[in-house]
Amino acid sequence: MDLESFRSLCLSWPYTDEYLPFDEHTLAFRVGGEGGKIFCLVPLDRSDRPSANLKCDPEKAVELREQYDAVQPGYHMNKKHWNTVYLEEGLTDQLISSMVQDSYQLVYQSLTAKLRKALESEQ
């Protein structure tokens, strides 16, 4: 999956936006706006090997790493909860989409009940 398609995929989830919280080289996708949380990080300065850091259930993270060379422990992240996914190294678009969905769901569910209710009432 190319980077622009991946970006569109991340932005397709409800209550999601993108921003550059750390520097101009790290794009973050968060759910919940200003008070929300990040579910995906994309290093923009590594276009030779496009990748994304995605949150993952710890047991599933290990399974994915064992099954796919393009899924590695999260680069500069808590390796128990985050995977680095190399977007152009043999993973199907369906699998990448599923990993983004899992990451989004994990983070969305970790938002406070108050924030989730506020987001849902805005629709």
C-alpha positions in Angstrom: 0.0 0.0 0.0 1.4 3.4 -0.9 1.7 6.2 1.6 -1.2 8.3 0.2 -3.6 5.3 0.2 -2.5 4.6 3.7 -3.2 8.2 4.8 -6.6 8.1 3.2 -7.4 4.8 5.0 -6.4 6.3 8.4 -8.5 9.4 7.8 -11.5 7.3 6.9 -12.2 6.4 10.5 -14.7 8.6 12.5 -13.4 11.4 14.7 -9.9 11.1 13.2 -7.5 13.9 12.2 -3.8 14.2 11.4 -1.2 16.5 12.8 2.6 16.8 13.4 2.9 16.7 17.2 6.7 16.0 17.5 8.4 17.4 14.4 7.8 18.0 10.7 8.9 14.4 9.9 6.4 12.5 12.0 2.7 12.4 11.0 0.3 11.3 13.6 -3.3 10.2 13.3 -5.4 10.6 16.4 -9.0 9.8 17.3 -10.8 12.4 19.4 -9.2 15.6 18.3 -7.3 17.8 20.9 -8.2 15.6 23.8 -7.8 12.4 21.9 -5.1 9.8 21.5 -2.8 8.7 18.7 -3.5 5.4 17.0 -0.9 5.7 14.2 2.5 7.3 13.5 4.1 7.6 10.1 7.7 8.7 9.7 7.7 11.0 6.6 11.5 11.1 6.3 11.8 7.4 5.5 10.0 7.4 2.2 12.5 4.8 0.8 10.8 2.3 3.1 7.3 3.6 4.0 6.2 2.4 7.4 3.7 3.1 10.1 3.6 2.4 13.9 0.2 0.9 14.9 -1.1 -0.1 18.3 -1.8 -3.7 18.7 -3.0 -6.2 21.3 0.2 -7.7 22.8 -0.6 -11.3 21.9 -1.7 -10.5 18.4 1.4 -8.3 18.0 3.7 -11.3 18.6 1.6 -13.4 16.2 1.9 -10.9 13.4 5.6 -10.5 13.9 6.1 -14.2 13.7 4.0 -14.5 10.6 5.2 -11.5 8.6 8.7 -10.1 8.0 7.1 -6.7 7.3 5.8 -6.5 10.8 8.4 -5.7 13.5 8.4 -4.4 17.1 7.4 -0.8 17.2 10.3 1.5 16.3 10.9 4.0 19.2 7.6 2.7 20.8 6.6 0.4 23.6 7.3 -2.9 21.8 4.7 -4.8 23.7 1.8 -2.6 22.4 3.1 -1.2 19.1 4.2 -2.7 15.8 6.1 -1.1 12.9 4.4 -2.2 9.7 6.3 -1.8 6.4 3.6 -0.8 3.9 5.2 -1.8 0.7 6.8 -5.1 1.6 4.3 -7.8 0.7 1.4 -7.3 3.1 -2.1 -7.2 1.5 -4.1 -4.0 1.6 -6.7 -6.0 3.5 -4.3 -7.0 6.2 -3.0 -3.5 6.6 -6.5 -2.2 6.8 -7.3 -4.7 9.4 -4.3 -3.7 11.5 -5.3 0.0 11.2 -8.8 -0.9 12.3 -7.5 -2.8 15.3 -5.3 0.1 16.3 -8.1 2.6 15.9 -10.5 0.4 18.0 -8.0 -0.1 20.8 -7.3 3.6 21.1 -11.0 4.6 20.7 -12.0 2.2 23.5 -9.3 3.7 25.7 -10.8 7.3 25.4 -12.7 8.5 28.4 -16.4 7.7 28.4 -17.0 11.5 28.5 -15.0 12.1 25.4 -16.6 9.2 23.5 -20.0 10.5 24.4 -19.1 14.0 23.3 -17.8 12.7 19.9 -20.8 10.5 19.3 -23.2 13.4 20.1 -21.5 15.6 17.5 -22.7 13.3 14.6 
